[in-house]
Amino acid sequence: MDYLRLRHGKLARWVRGGISRWLAGPNAWPLVFRAPSAQTDFPHGVSSNLYVHLPFCKQLCPHCPYNRVLMRSDLVNAYGRALEREVAGYLRRPGVPTIRTLYFGGGTPSQTPKLIEQVVTMVRSKLAFAAEIGVEVHPADASSALLARLREAGVNRISLGVESLRDDLLRKLARRYDPQSALEAIRAARSVAFSCVDVNLIIGMPGQRAEDSATDAERCLALGADQVSAYPLFHFAHSSFGRNGRVQDSGERERLRALKAVSRVCRAAGLQRTSVWSFTRTGLSPYSTVTHEDYVGFGAGAGSKVGGVFWFNTFSVPEYAGSMVVHPALVMQAGERLRRAHWLYWAIYGTHIEASRYQALFGRSLKRDFGLLLTGLRAAGLARSDAAGWTITETGAIWVHRVQSLFSLSHIDNLWQHCRNHPWPREVVLV
Ligand code: SF4
């Protein structure tokens, strides 16, 4: 299926607009991010959840849609200094709360452990006793020495970008390790005392069958992975895979079969679904950077969301590294209805929608605000309800995944594409 064409086509825009206006109000469409016009427009929100973007990679994989650049030591040094300025500026804000979660994503954070140590040291006095400190680790970097160094710095969760355990598929993705090394990386991670080892797998690659994905998940779980996250091969126009128009993949049917197969394997191993794409050992908080109700991001392209304010740093790594004072490139103030709809979107992605949490956050009844939608989902077998709220069913998770692929990922696609081409955009309109 040609996701790019469908996602950016008129029909998809019309459906997105209709649903957005219905759920989030007439002013929620289109979404407009603007450059702050003066220092007084800079958001100064604080949060218990921090994210740090470390964009350096040893090589650039063709499928990758993320904000990343090739490793260059002078740029890394300049980036480290800008990061120091940005984090120090944040810590001077009034009311900075205790940090409950601190995640490092990229890029390949495991390529720049010094920057991880630098940030953890800077925020150490603000860390909660049991703060989650998570780092994305490339399997080729996962030596015992590097993992021990991260643990020593205070990192207690890692996410390994294994992607596949088929040699030919790893080569297609230009990954710099073979299946045996990827398995060795899981073993090495398990031998260090991390409280959560997440393994990322990609599903839906050309020539990849659902059975391959199931076997990959089984092998990772057999080695003690605490979480399996099975992401579809992303279809983003700005990745090398997407640039030539139609993206090659395994096809819609095979991709959905893979999602179901991974789900079966994970459930049989006692893991529970914690998002549309992830399964986590029962009782463990999921490894996740996107589902927090609010967060503040640091680094090039990092996003933040506090209250109703969303903002992004410049995506340009050299521009970020050269900033004497880091200030946001784009800001959007969301209205109350959009905030509520945004919360619901991520709760649906997380597959559990807690009515009491909604009430506590917005002082309103979930049923009153979104009862029609949720009842419709229940009638269609996509959700079930109980006293605590709503849970997305297995069929529902497949549909959320479908809707995301066809409709909602377009926002990320458009925003990222625009911001990669324009370091300081005046405005980005998302339709
Ligand atoms: S997939 Fe990971 S290692 Fe490859 S370019 Fe993207 S961020 Fe870098």
Residues whose N, C-alpha, C, O or C-beta is under 5 A from the ligand:
A	BS01	SF4	C57 Q59 L60 C61 C64 Y66 R68 G106 G107 T108
